[in-house]
Amino acid sequence: MNRDKSFAHKRIGILGGSFNPAHRGHLHVSRQALDLMYLDEVWWMVSPQNPLKPSNGMADFDVRIQSAHTMSQDRRIRVTDIEIELGTTYTAETLKKLKQIYPKASFVWLMGADNLIQISKWKDWQDIFRTVPIAIFTRPTYTNRALAGFAAKRFARYRVSEGQVRRLSVMQAPAWSFLNIKPDAISATRVRAGIGAIKFY
């Protein structure tokens, strides 16, 4: 990732994950984020190894990042291995470094409702809320548990209505919004199982 002025003043969504493999659900959420929040770009931040996921069953990093490049299918989506470049492991530290490197960019963290349920297990998770705004996307069967969970309650007073989501990326953190988009039920687990399989062209 070039550390130049090209990202100054841009609105950038960051979708982090294992991408094991990348699938149309990632693309669906990214395009929704681009359109609903008027983002300039979405970065697919492919994690070398998610600390909360076992390495067993995890494809090699090069395979996962190639699947991300193949699936991205949109010039506004940028696939990055920036955690390797920065030498970071945890989302909280990665976001802090990105803010330092690109102080004039407006970042927003993108994640599914399933991650809102378990984000309190992440290292320094409250720092994530305090570093960048967060957009949370509905996922089948997870929504009610996510909004009733510990993290949602802890930061309840910082929740932003969907009607204001177009400005979310430029709001002062903590600020988060829950977006009830029409979901795509595909998941990496289902792809690996051959259910709703996708083709990489």
Backbone as ProteinMPNN parsed JSONL, in Angstrom:
{"seq_chain_A": "MNRDKSFAHKRIGILGGSFNPAHRGHLHVSRQALDLMYLDEVWWMVSPQNPLKPSNGMADFDVRIQSAHTMSQDRRIRVTDIEIELGTTYTAETLKKLKQIYPKASFVWLMGADNLIQISKWKDWQDIFRTVPIAIFTRPTYTNRALAGFAAKRFARYRVSEGQVRRLSVMQAPAWSFLNIKPDAISATRVRAGIGAIKFY", "coords_chain_A": {"N_chain_A": [[0.851, -1.187, 0.0], [0.749, 2.057, -1.006], [2.088, 4.804, 0.676], [1.053, 7.555, 0.21], [-0.263, 10.753, -0.862], [-2.643, 10.168, -2.053], [-4.83, 9.138, -0.764], [-5.826, 11.091, 0.816], [-8.463, 12.834, 2.311], [-10.314, 11.013, 1.379], [-13.143, 8.818, 1.659], [-13.131, 5.841, 3.225], [-13.94, 2.495, 3.454], [-13.265, -0.292, 5.538], [-12.989, -3.66, 5.276], [-12.285, -6.284, 7.066], [-10.858, -9.584, 7.392], [-10.609, -13.212, 7.152], [-11.092, -14.152, 4.608], [-11.609, -16.738, 3.489], [-12.82, -18.783, 1.572], [-12.731, -15.624, -0.306], [-15.968, -14.363, -1.119], [-19.265, -13.967, -2.63], [-20.777, -12.693, -0.719], [-19.032, -10.957, 0.616], [-18.58, -9.17, -1.454], [-21.163, -8.188, -1.859], [-21.772, -6.84, 0.598], [-19.761, -4.912, 0.523], [-20.386, -3.369, -1.754], [-22.862, -2.379, -0.969], [-22.029, -0.813, 1.188], [-20.396, 1.069, -0.115], [-22.306, 2.43, -1.647], [-24.358, 3.251, 0.181], [-23.014, 4.757, 2.099], [-21.631, 6.574, 0.673], [-18.96, 6.052, -0.005], [-15.555, 6.283, -1.135], [-13.814, 4.204, -1.574], [-13.497, 0.689, -0.784], [-11.538, -1.232, 1.299], [-10.362, -4.487, 1.197], [-9.143, -6.124, 3.708], [-7.074, -8.542, 4.081], [-6.534, -10.954, 6.436], [-3.528, -12.261, 7.794], [-3.612, -14.324, 9.726], [-6.334, -14.945, 11.579], [-6.593, -14.318, 14.984], [-8.604, -15.504, 16.49], [-9.445, -17.676, 15.116], [-8.934, -21.093, 14.251], [-5.909, -22.401, 12.803], [-6.099, -24.705, 11.414], [-7.63, -25.9, 8.556], [-7.511, -23.463, 7.392], [-6.797, -21.805, 4.464], [-3.729, -21.229, 2.615], [-2.158, -18.02, 2.875], [-1.557, -16.719, 0.416], [-3.305, -17.982, -1.307], [-5.763, -17.211, -0.303], [-5.675, -14.423, -0.588], [-5.53, -14.247, -3.318], [-8.029, -15.238, -3.997], [-9.547, -13.142, -3.09], [-8.756, -11.059, -4.818], [-9.763, -12.129, -7.183], [-12.509, -12.204, -6.715], [-13.232, -9.566, -6.158], [-14.064, -7.707, -8.241], [-14.756, -5.014, -8.74], [-13.811, -1.771, -9.358], [-13.638, -0.02, -7.284], [-12.989, -1.425, -5.088], [-10.32, -2.397, -3.117], [-7.86, -4.728, -2.675], [-5.88, -5.704, 0.036], [-2.83, -6.437, 1.786], [-2.111, -5.2, 4.103], [-1.724, -5.57, 6.838], [0.426, -7.271, 7.038], [2.423, -5.639, 5.998], [2.409, -3.597, 7.923], [2.995, -5.034, 10.171], [1.153, -5.814, 12.071], [-1.233, -7.517, 14.175], [-3.689, -7.439, 15.441], [-6.939, -6.002, 15.084], [-7.491, -3.543, 16.385], [-4.947, -2.34, 16.747], [-4.1, -2.174, 14.119], [-5.952, -0.383, 12.956], [-5.386, 1.95, 14.398], [-2.788, 2.494, 13.506], [-3.262, 2.91, 10.788], [-4.75, 5.249, 10.901], [-2.782, 6.979, 11.774], [-0.985, 6.92, 9.637], [-2.516, 7.795, 7.474], [-3.782, 10.468, 8.069], [-5.656, 12.265, 7.056], [-7.577, 10.85, 5.779], [-10.86, 9.38, 5.863], [-11.882, 6.832, 7.701], [-13.954, 3.909, 7.975], [-15.015, 1.157, 9.787], [-16.098, -1.96, 8.627], [-18.399, -4.539, 9.251], [-20.039, -7.722, 9.848], [-23.159, -8.659, 11.47], [-22.708, -10.936, 12.98], [-20.105, -10.633, 13.874], [-20.382, -8.477, 15.588], [-21.55, -9.686, 17.747], [-19.464, -11.169, 18.87], [-17.359, -9.393, 19.186], [-16.466, -8.387, 21.602], [-14.629, -10.188, 22.471], [-12.385, -9.641, 21.147], [-9.038, -8.369, 21.072], [-8.453, -5.425, 22.857], [-10.948, -4.344, 22.126], [-12.721, -2.243, 22.646], [-11.261, -0.05, 21.934], [-11.415, -0.119, 19.196], [-14.001, 0.819, 18.65], [-13.599, 3.393, 19.533], [-11.754, 4.44, 17.821], [-12.416, 4.462, 15.044], [-15.446, 5.112, 13.131], [-18.106, 2.656, 12.922], [-19.722, 0.416, 10.779], [-22.309, -1.824, 10.767], [-23.554, -4.734, 9.378], [-26.578, -6.412, 8.688], [-27.021, -9.934, 9.204], [-28.285, -13.104, 8.318], [-30.091, -14.626, 10.928], [-28.507, -13.586, 12.989], [-29.028, -10.983, 13.817], [-30.813, -10.112, 15.98], [-29.564, -11.168, 18.29], [-27.135, -9.869, 18.101], [-27.76, -7.122, 18.46], [-28.7, -7.212, 21.0], [-26.53, -7.832, 22.421], [-23.44, -7.609, 24.398], [-21.539, -5.667, 23.446], [-23.083, -3.961, 21.821], [-24.822, -2.921, 23.726], [-22.999, -1.696, 25.449], [-22.044, 0.435, 23.922], [-24.339, 1.775, 23.264], [-25.354, 4.414, 23.365], [-24.008, 5.696, 21.392], [-24.972, 4.948, 19.014], [-25.918, 5.421, 15.656], [-28.566, 6.501, 13.608], [-29.998, 4.766, 10.772], [-30.766, 6.578, 8.881], [-28.857, 8.533, 8.956], [-26.613, 7.432, 7.977], [-25.115, 7.969, 5.688], [-23.293, 9.864, 6.389], [-21.69, 8.644, 8.167], [-18.972, 7.799, 7.958], [-17.481, 10.104, 8.278], [-17.93, 10.969, 10.782], [-17.181, 11.664, 14.232], [-15.542, 9.235, 16.116], [-16.533, 7.527, 19.136], [-18.944, 6.049, 16.991], [-21.582, 4.317, 15.59], [-23.506, 2.294, 13.326], [-26.339, 0.298, 12.485], [-27.073, -1.542, 9.722], [-29.791, -2.49, 7.936], [-29.7, -4.13, 5.491], [-30.763, -5.961, 2.552], [-29.904, -9.202, 2.969], [-27.194, -11.328, 1.808], [-27.134, -14.676, 1.832], [-24.929, -16.273, 1.608], [-21.855, -17.685, 2.826], [-18.447, -18.019, 3.941], [-18.081, -20.512, 5.092], [-20.202, -22.002, 4.008], [-19.451, -21.882, 1.342], [-17.037, -23.32, 1.364], [-18.098, -25.763, 1.992], [-19.364, -26.374, -0.28], [-21.908, -25.456, -0.705], [-24.128, -23.405, -2.273], [-22.13, -22.652, -3.972], [-19.556, -20.667, -5.49], [-18.196, -19.427, -8.563], [-14.92, -18.819, -9.639], [-13.931, -16.617, -11.942]], "CA_chain_A": [[0.0, 0.0, 0.0], [1.566, 3.261, -1.091], [1.779, 5.801, 1.703], [1.144, 8.854, -0.433], [-1.373, 11.663, -0.583], [-3.795, 9.828, -2.876], [-5.959, 8.763, 0.082], [-6.245, 12.245, 1.607], [-9.854, 13.285, 2.184], [-11.191, 9.967, 0.866], [-13.944, 8.015, 2.584], [-12.654, 4.48, 2.957], [-14.436, 1.412, 4.3], [-12.313, -1.393, 5.707], [-13.607, -4.949, 5.554], [-11.215, -7.201, 7.417], [-11.276, -10.96, 7.587], [-9.744, -14.269, 6.636], [-11.386, -14.36, 3.192], [-11.237, -18.151, 3.348], [-12.291, -17.846, 0.579], [-13.594, -14.476, -0.601], [-17.193, -14.839, -1.753], [-20.141, -12.893, -3.09], [-21.246, -11.953, 0.451], [-18.091, -9.845, 0.805], [-18.832, -8.207, -2.528], [-22.484, -7.594, -1.606], [-21.643, -5.881, 1.695], [-18.888, -3.816, 0.087], [-21.132, -2.495, -2.665], [-23.85, -1.678, -0.161], [-21.302, 0.213, 1.953], [-19.993, 2.115, -1.059], [-23.462, 3.209, -2.092], [-25.121, 3.838, 1.282], [-22.205, 5.701, 2.859], [-20.929, 7.436, -0.259], [-17.531, 5.808, 0.152], [-14.733, 6.304, -2.337], [-13.207, 2.885, -1.727], [-13.52, -0.288, 0.3], [-10.336, -2.068, 1.337], [-10.478, -5.836, 1.735], [-7.929, -6.335, 4.489], [-6.959, -9.986, 4.265], [-5.751, -11.224, 7.64], [-2.611, -13.399, 7.703], [-4.187, -15.363, 10.565], [-7.247, -14.427, 12.595], [-6.236, -14.917, 16.273], [-9.736, -16.234, 17.06], [-9.79, -18.818, 14.276], [-7.86, -22.088, 14.191], [-5.194, -22.458, 11.528], [-6.559, -25.911, 10.733], [-8.688, -25.577, 7.612], [-7.262, -22.14, 6.823], [-5.978, -21.865, 3.257], [-2.543, -20.383, 2.636], [-2.455, -16.603, 2.688], [-1.521, -16.372, -0.997], [-4.525, -18.512, -1.926], [-6.885, -16.385, 0.159], [-5.608, -13.078, -1.174], [-5.87, -14.389, -4.732], [-9.486, -15.362, -4.092], [-10.071, -11.784, -2.898], [-8.539, -10.339, -6.075], [-10.655, -12.694, -8.188], [-13.901, -11.924, -6.396], [-13.515, -8.151, -5.881], [-14.937, -7.349, -9.366], [-15.208, -3.627, -8.671], [-12.608, -0.927, -9.308], [-13.638, 0.718, -6.024], [-12.548, -2.335, -4.026], [-8.869, -2.565, -3.127], [-7.413, -5.85, -1.848], [-4.614, -5.308, 0.665], [-2.177, -7.25, 2.823], [-1.445, -4.141, 4.868], [-1.316, -6.018, 8.174], [1.786, -7.798, 6.897], [3.299, -4.475, 5.832], [2.486, -2.861, 9.184], [3.434, -5.921, 11.246], [0.116, -5.844, 13.1], [-2.024, -8.743, 14.266], [-5.024, -7.168, 15.962], [-7.651, -4.93, 14.395], [-7.358, -2.272, 17.099], [-3.654, -1.72, 16.47], [-4.05, -1.874, 12.691], [-6.718, 0.833, 12.702], [-4.644, 3.086, 14.958], [-1.664, 2.801, 12.62], [-3.792, 3.48, 9.556], [-5.116, 6.634, 11.193], [-1.536, 7.735, 11.858], [-0.374, 6.995, 8.311], [-3.403, 8.558, 6.596], [-4.58, 11.266, 9.009], [-6.705, 13.041, 6.397], [-8.59, 9.936, 5.254], [-11.966, 9.055, 6.775], [-12.053, 5.383, 7.697], [-15.074, 3.306, 8.681], [-14.843, -0.293, 9.878], [-17.276, -2.678, 8.162], [-18.455, -5.914, 9.735], [-21.35, -8.329, 9.911], [-23.779, -8.751, 12.786], [-22.086, -12.033, 13.726], [-18.903, -10.121, 14.547], [-20.795, -7.627, 16.704], [-21.811, -10.592, 18.872], [-18.234, -11.673, 19.48], [-16.263, -8.418, 19.17], [-15.943, -8.174, 22.959], [-13.531, -11.14, 22.668], [-11.22, -9.156, 20.413], [-8.078, -7.607, 21.87], [-8.674, -3.971, 22.884], [-12.094, -4.127, 21.25], [-13.341, -0.935, 22.845], [-10.456, 0.92, 21.187], [-11.909, -0.104, 17.816], [-15.128, 1.749, 18.648], [-13.135, 4.756, 19.806], [-10.791, 4.863, 16.808], [-13.11, 4.754, 13.779], [-16.855, 4.73, 13.104], [-18.327, 1.26, 12.565], [-20.974, 0.066, 10.105], [-22.598, -3.235, 11.015], [-24.528, -5.179, 8.405], [-27.389, -7.539, 9.117], [-26.744, -11.255, 8.664], [-29.38, -13.995, 8.711], [-30.128, -15.286, 12.25], [-27.627, -12.974, 13.98], [-29.357, -9.59, 14.111], [-31.38, -9.889, 17.319], [-28.524, -11.435, 19.292], [-26.104, -8.831, 17.997], [-28.236, -5.867, 19.04], [-28.93, -7.434, 22.435], [-25.268, -8.267, 22.991], [-22.686, -6.755, 25.303], [-20.915, -4.528, 22.763], [-24.144, -3.037, 21.407], [-25.313, -2.234, 24.929], [-21.931, -0.862, 25.985], [-21.924, 1.648, 23.118], [-25.692, 2.072, 22.787], [-25.621, 5.85, 23.209], [-23.275, 6.193, 20.23], [-25.568, 4.394, 17.799], [-26.392, 6.404, 14.686], [-29.686, 5.95, 12.849], [-29.709, 4.456, 9.371], [-31.002, 7.78, 8.099], [-27.654, 9.374, 8.989], [-25.459, 6.585, 7.687], [-24.292, 8.512, 4.612], [-22.257, 10.702, 6.993], [-21.033, 7.891, 9.235], [-17.511, 7.717, 7.814], [-16.824, 11.354, 8.659], [-18.304, 11.289, 12.157], [-16.189, 11.42, 15.272], [-15.742, 8.004, 16.875], [-17.328, 6.376, 18.722], [-20.214, 6.191, 16.273], [-21.836, 3.089, 14.843], [-24.854, 2.163, 12.801], [-26.729, -1.044, 12.058], [-27.702, -1.397, 8.42], [-30.671, -3.616, 7.632], [-29.721, -4.373, 4.05], [-31.187, -7.29, 2.158], [-28.663, -9.971, 3.104], [-26.83, -12.444, 0.954], [-26.962, -15.734, 2.832], [-23.698, -17.033, 1.396], [-20.786, -17.488, 3.801], [-17.256, -18.789, 3.587], [-18.296, -21.894, 5.522], [-21.049, -22.633, 3.009], [-18.675, -22.021, 0.114], [-16.113, -24.438, 1.541], [-18.894, -26.989, 2.025], [-19.934, -26.592, -1.597], [-23.296, -25.035, -0.706], [-24.174, -22.067, -2.863], [-20.752, -22.433, -4.42], [-19.327, -19.61, -6.463], [-17.141, -19.724, -9.538], [-13.925, -17.762, -9.797], [-13.663, -16.502, -13.365]], "C_chain_A": [[0.888, 1.239, 0.0], [1.134, 4.295, -0.057], [1.945, 7.2, 1.112], [-0.108, 9.665, -0.138], [-2.654, 11.287, -1.322], [-5.021, 9.471, -2.043], [-6.469, 9.932, 0.928], [-7.686, 12.61, 1.256], [-10.793, 12.232, 1.587], [-11.97, 9.31, 1.998], [-13.676, 6.556, 2.252], [-13.261, 3.502, 3.963], [-13.402, 0.311, 4.371], [-13.083, -2.642, 6.115], [-12.491, -5.943, 5.812], [-11.736, -8.616, 7.584], [-10.289, -11.941, 6.999], [-9.904, -14.448, 5.131], [-10.995, -15.784, 2.787], [-12.405, -18.996, 2.817], [-13.138, -16.58, 0.536], [-14.818, -14.989, -1.353], [-18.122, -13.667, -2.033], [-20.754, -12.113, -1.932], [-20.348, -10.769, 0.751], [-18.357, -8.747, -0.225], [-20.152, -7.465, -2.294], [-22.403, -6.511, -0.527], [-20.818, -4.673, 1.259], [-19.623, -2.85, -0.827], [-22.229, -1.73, -1.936], [-23.194, -0.539, 0.62], [-20.903, 1.381, 1.049], [-21.164, 3.025, -1.409], [-24.162, 3.938, -0.941], [-24.338, 4.91, 2.036], [-21.378, 6.628, 1.978], [-19.409, 7.295, -0.114], [-16.825, 5.905, -1.191], [-14.156, 4.925, -2.634], [-13.598, 1.993, -0.556], [-12.247, -1.114, 0.192], [-10.693, -3.419, 1.917], [-9.152, -6.163, 2.414], [-7.836, -7.812, 4.868], [-6.01, -10.273, 5.424], [-4.814, -12.407, 7.428], [-3.101, -14.59, 8.527], [-5.042, -14.716, 11.642], [-6.937, -15.094, 13.931], [-7.358, -15.746, 16.894], [-10.145, -17.45, 16.234], [-8.63, -19.806, 14.238], [-7.194, -22.084, 12.826], [-5.59, -23.685, 10.727], [-7.744, -25.573, 9.822], [-8.531, -24.211, 6.978], [-6.345, -22.277, 5.601], [-4.756, -20.966, 3.406], [-2.921, -18.941, 2.319], [-2.512, -16.231, 1.215], [-2.779, -16.843, -1.725], [-5.709, -17.624, -1.561], [-6.857, -14.993, -0.475], [-5.895, -13.134, -2.677], [-7.373, -14.519, -4.918], [-10.142, -13.997, -3.926], [-9.91, -10.963, -4.181], [-9.519, -10.819, -7.142], [-12.097, -12.263, -7.964], [-14.219, -10.434, -6.347], [-14.363, -7.494, -6.976], [-15.455, -5.904, -9.341], [-13.976, -2.755, -8.491], [-12.515, -0.141, -8.012], [-13.187, -0.144, -4.845], [-11.06, -2.606, -4.186], [-8.5, -3.696, -2.17], [-6.046, -5.519, -1.277], [-4.132, -6.328, 1.691], [-1.487, -6.325, 3.829], [-1.054, -4.572, 6.279], [0.076, -6.651, 8.145], [2.774, -6.641, 6.794], [3.499, -3.738, 7.154], [3.021, -3.708, 10.33], [2.44, -5.986, 12.392], [-0.68, -7.149, 13.032], [-3.474, -8.455, 14.605], [-5.635, -5.938, 15.304], [-7.445, -3.576, 15.06], [-6.036, -1.583, 16.763], [-3.514, -1.365, 14.985], [-4.763, -0.565, 12.385], [-6.003, 2.074, 13.241], [-3.487, 3.483, 14.045], [-2.145, 3.413, 11.307], [-4.179, 4.947, 9.751], [-3.87, 7.524, 11.278], [-0.926, 7.953, 10.472], [-1.18, 7.894, 7.376], [-4.319, 9.447, 7.442], [-5.72, 12.047, 8.363], [-7.776, 12.166, 5.747], [-9.658, 9.7, 6.311], [-12.249, 7.571, 6.667], [-13.323, 4.984, 8.438], [-14.877, 1.794, 8.634], [-16.165, -0.962, 9.506], [-17.263, -4.089, 8.724], [-19.894, -6.411, 9.778], [-21.855, -8.423, 11.341], [-23.176, -9.876, 13.624], [-20.845, -11.567, 14.469], [-19.246, -9.164, 15.685], [-21.059, -8.478, 17.941], [-20.517, -10.93, 19.605], [-17.1, -10.648, 19.573], [-15.682, -8.166, 20.56], [-14.838, -9.172, 23.308], [-12.253, -10.663, 21.978], [-10.317, -8.334, 21.341], [-8.352, -6.113, 21.724], [-9.879, -3.564, 22.035], [-12.743, -2.757, 21.431], [-12.56, 0.167, 22.133], [-10.894, 0.992, 19.726], [-13.058, 0.891, 17.697], [-14.67, 3.196, 18.8], [-12.195, 5.293, 18.741], [-11.463, 5.264, 15.503], [-14.599, 4.457, 13.934], [-16.996, 3.288, 12.6], [-19.697, 1.109, 11.905], [-21.178, -1.436, 10.227], [-23.751, -3.652, 10.11], [-25.27, -6.422, 8.9], [-26.91, -8.828, 8.458], [-27.839, -12.183, 9.16], [-29.111, -14.673, 10.046], [-29.302, -14.594, 13.332], [-28.134, -11.637, 14.525], [-29.832, -9.36, 15.539], [-30.346, -10.106, 18.416], [-27.462, -10.353, 19.284], [-26.532, -7.556, 18.699], [-28.55, -5.989, 20.527], [-27.639, -7.788, 23.166], [-24.537, -7.202, 23.789], [-22.144, -5.503, 24.616], [-21.959, -3.491, 22.357], [-24.685, -2.254, 22.596], [-24.267, -1.272, 25.479], [-21.832, 0.462, 25.247], [-23.272, 2.101, 22.564], [-25.906, 3.56, 22.523], [-24.885, 6.466, 22.024], [-23.846, 5.653, 18.918], [-26.173, 5.512, 16.949], [-27.507, 5.765, 13.863], [-29.279, 5.691, 11.402], [-29.889, 5.687, 8.481], [-29.792, 8.702, 8.034], [-26.421, 8.645, 8.483], [-24.586, 7.14, 6.566], [-23.155, 9.368, 5.154], [-21.41, 9.932, 8.008], [-19.513, 7.938, 9.15], [-16.789, 8.98, 8.253], [-17.214, 11.793, 10.077], [-17.164, 10.984, 13.115], [-16.513, 10.124, 16.0], [-15.767, 8.322, 18.37], [-18.637, 6.766, 18.05], [-20.407, 4.9, 15.49], [-23.288, 3.028, 14.412], [-25.092, 0.728, 12.361], [-27.543, -0.903, 10.784], [-28.493, -2.652, 8.066], [-30.806, -3.796, 6.122], [-30.298, -5.758, 3.779], [-29.951, -8.178, 2.14], [-28.446, -10.967, 1.981], [-26.441, -13.563, 1.901], [-25.683, -16.539, 2.669], [-22.696, -16.744, 2.516], [-19.602, -18.328, 3.382], [-17.42, -20.25, 3.969], [-19.122, -22.646, 4.495], [-20.304, -22.833, 1.697], [-17.744, -23.212, 0.218], [-16.842, -25.771, 1.534], [-19.529, -27.296, 0.678], [-21.389, -26.213, -1.696], [-23.354, -23.606, -1.227], [-22.817, -21.685, -3.408], [-20.67, -21.361, -5.49], [-18.229, -20.05, -7.418], [-16.196, -18.532, -9.595], [-13.564, -17.719, -11.286], [-12.314, -15.86, -13.596]], "O_chain_A": [[1.688, 1.435, 0.915], [-0.049, 4.614, 0.06], [2.865, 7.933, 1.473], [-0.909, 9.306, 0.725], [-3.649, 12.006, -1.232], [-6.139, 9.497, -2.556], [-7.437, 9.781, 1.673], [-8.07, 12.686, 0.089], [-11.955, 12.534, 1.316], [-11.513, 9.254, 3.14], [-13.956, 6.093, 1.146], [-13.11, 3.669, 5.173], [-12.736, 0.012, 3.38], [-13.737, -2.678, 7.156], [-11.826, -6.393, 4.879], [-12.912, -8.823, 7.882], [-9.27, -11.559, 6.424], [-8.96, -14.85, 4.45], [-10.182, -16.004, 1.889], [-12.926, -19.841, 3.545], [-14.136, -16.467, 1.248], [-14.721, -15.938, -2.132], [-17.809, -12.52, -1.714], [-21.208, -10.986, -2.128], [-20.833, -9.694, 1.102], [-18.358, -7.559, 0.096], [-20.237, -6.256, -2.509], [-22.903, -5.401, -0.713], [-21.151, -3.537, 1.597], [-19.49, -1.635, -0.68], [-22.497, -0.569, -2.248], [-23.739, 0.562, 0.702], [-21.061, 2.544, 1.422], [-21.019, 4.246, -1.459], [-24.517, 5.109, -1.074], [-24.924, 5.862, 2.553], [-20.531, 7.375, 2.469], [-18.676, 8.285, -0.104], [-17.411, 5.646, -2.242], [-14.026, 4.529, -3.792], [-13.978, 2.471, 0.513], [-11.921, -1.633, -0.875], [-11.264, -3.499, 3.005], [-8.158, -6.445, 1.745], [-8.439, -8.261, 5.842], [-4.841, -9.888, 5.4], [-5.243, -13.451, 6.935], [-3.016, -15.733, 8.079], [-4.527, -14.02, 12.517], [-7.006, -16.319, 14.024], [-7.094, -16.604, 17.737], [-11.074, -18.171, 16.598], [-7.47, -19.398, 14.197], [-7.833, -21.797, 11.814], [-5.437, -23.712, 9.506], [-8.744, -25.021, 10.28], [-9.326, -23.831, 6.118], [-5.24, -22.81, 5.709], [-4.75, -20.049, 4.227], [-3.878, -18.68, 1.591], [-3.414, -15.506, 0.798], [-3.258, -16.181, -2.646], [-6.553, -17.322, -2.405], [-7.898, -14.455, -0.851], [-6.436, -12.185, -3.244], [-7.935, -13.983, -5.873], [-11.171, -13.72, -4.542], [-10.831, -10.25, -4.58], [-10.046, -10.017, -7.913], [-12.823, -11.987, -8.92], [-15.385, -10.065, -6.483], [-15.309, -6.777, -6.649], [-16.521, -5.632, -9.893], [-13.185, -2.975, -7.574], [-11.444, 0.354, -7.664], [-13.022, 0.357, -3.733], [-10.599, -2.997, -5.259], [-8.802, -3.622, -0.979], [-5.15, -5.101, -2.01], [-4.924, -6.986, 2.365], [-0.41, -6.638, 4.338], [-0.138, -3.992, 6.862], [0.817, -6.57, 9.125], [3.831, -6.659, 7.425], [4.607, -3.307, 7.473], [3.454, -3.17, 11.349], [2.822, -6.189, 13.545], [-0.782, -7.787, 11.985], [-4.382, -9.133, 14.124], [-4.944, -4.963, 15.007], [-7.247, -2.571, 14.377], [-6.01, -0.376, 16.521], [-2.879, -0.367, 14.64], [-4.245, 0.269, 11.642], [-6.018, 3.127, 12.604], [-3.235, 4.669, 13.837], [-1.512, 4.325, 10.775], [-3.959, 5.779, 8.87], [-3.913, 8.693, 10.892], [-0.417, 9.033, 10.171], [-0.616, 8.654, 6.589], [-5.521, 9.191, 7.517], [-6.657, 12.449, 9.052], [-8.767, 12.677, 5.225], [-9.394, 9.807, 7.509], [-12.79, 7.104, 5.665], [-13.721, 5.634, 9.404], [-14.607, 1.224, 7.577], [-17.224, -0.579, 10.005], [-16.235, -4.766, 8.682], [-20.841, -5.624, 9.747], [-21.092, -8.287, 12.298], [-23.138, -9.779, 14.85], [-20.559, -12.045, 15.567], [-18.484, -9.05, 16.645], [-20.816, -8.033, 19.062], [-20.492, -10.969, 20.835], [-15.995, -10.992, 19.992], [-14.523, -7.77, 20.679], [-14.178, -9.021, 24.336], [-11.175, -11.214, 22.2], [-10.792, -7.688, 22.275], [-8.467, -5.598, 20.612], [-9.835, -2.565, 21.317], [-13.256, -2.179, 20.473], [-13.127, 1.198, 21.771], [-10.763, 2.037, 19.088], [-13.096, 1.702, 16.771], [-15.287, 4.111, 18.255], [-11.868, 6.48, 18.75], [-11.121, 6.292, 14.918], [-14.982, 3.641, 14.773], [-16.102, 2.77, 11.931], [-20.701, 1.611, 12.411], [-20.316, -2.223, 9.834], [-24.796, -3.002, 10.082], [-24.675, -7.347, 9.452], [-26.456, -8.826, 7.313], [-28.279, -12.064, 10.303], [-28.033, -15.225, 10.266], [-29.39, -14.983, 14.497], [-27.703, -11.209, 15.596], [-29.3, -8.494, 16.233], [-30.26, -9.321, 19.361], [-26.949, -9.966, 20.334], [-25.754, -6.97, 19.452], [-28.653, -4.984, 21.229], [-27.644, -8.015, 24.376], [-24.959, -6.047, 23.849], [-22.274, -4.399, 25.146], [-21.749, -2.29, 22.527], [-24.972, -1.062, 22.484], [-24.596, -0.172, 25.922], [-21.569, 1.497, 25.858], [-23.333, 2.739, 21.513], [-26.572, 3.924, 21.554], [-25.113, 7.628, 21.688], [-23.279, 5.871, 17.847], [-26.842, 6.415, 17.453], [-27.396, 4.606, 13.465], [-28.349, 6.306, 10.879], [-29.232, 5.813, 7.447], [-29.71, 9.559, 7.154], [-25.31, 9.172, 8.551], [-23.404, 6.803, 6.503], [-22.158, 9.58, 4.464], [-20.517, 10.502, 8.635], [-18.841, 8.099, 10.169], [-15.6, 8.931, 8.569], [-16.85, 12.887, 10.506], [-16.3, 10.153, 12.836], [-17.642, 9.935, 16.453], [-15.112, 9.261, 18.824], [-19.336, 7.682, 18.483], [-19.494, 4.444, 14.802], [-24.173, 3.617, 15.033], [-24.174, 0.035, 11.924], [-28.574, -0.23, 10.765], [-27.929, -3.736, 7.916], [-31.887, -3.633, 5.556], [-30.32, -6.617, 4.659], [-29.032, -7.925, 1.362], [-29.382, -11.387, 1.301], [-25.51, -13.41, 2.691], [-25.38, -17.396, 3.499], [-22.708, -15.654, 3.087], [-19.733, -19.24, 2.566], [-16.951, -21.135, 3.253], [-18.803, -23.782, 4.142], [-20.5, -23.84, 1.017], [-17.654, -24.022, -0.705], [-16.285, -26.789, 1.123], [-20.155, -28.341, 0.503], [-22.059, -26.591, -2.657], [-22.707, -22.71, -0.686], [-22.403, -20.529, -3.318], [-21.591, -21.176, -6.285], [-17.436, -20.939, -7.108], [-16.63, -17.38, -9.598], [-12.972, -18.657, -11.821], [-11.906, -15.676, -14.743]]}, "name": "protein", "num_of_chains": 1, "seq": "MNRDKSFAHKRIGILGGSFNPAHRGHLHVSRQALDLMYLDEVWWMVSPQNPLKPSNGMADFDVRIQSAHTMSQDRRIRVTDIEIELGTTYTAETLKKLKQIYPKASFVWLMGADNLIQISKWKDWQDIFRTVPIAIFTRPTYTNRALAGFAAKRFARYRVSEGQVRRLSVMQAPAWSFLNIKPDAISATRVRAGIGAIKFY"}
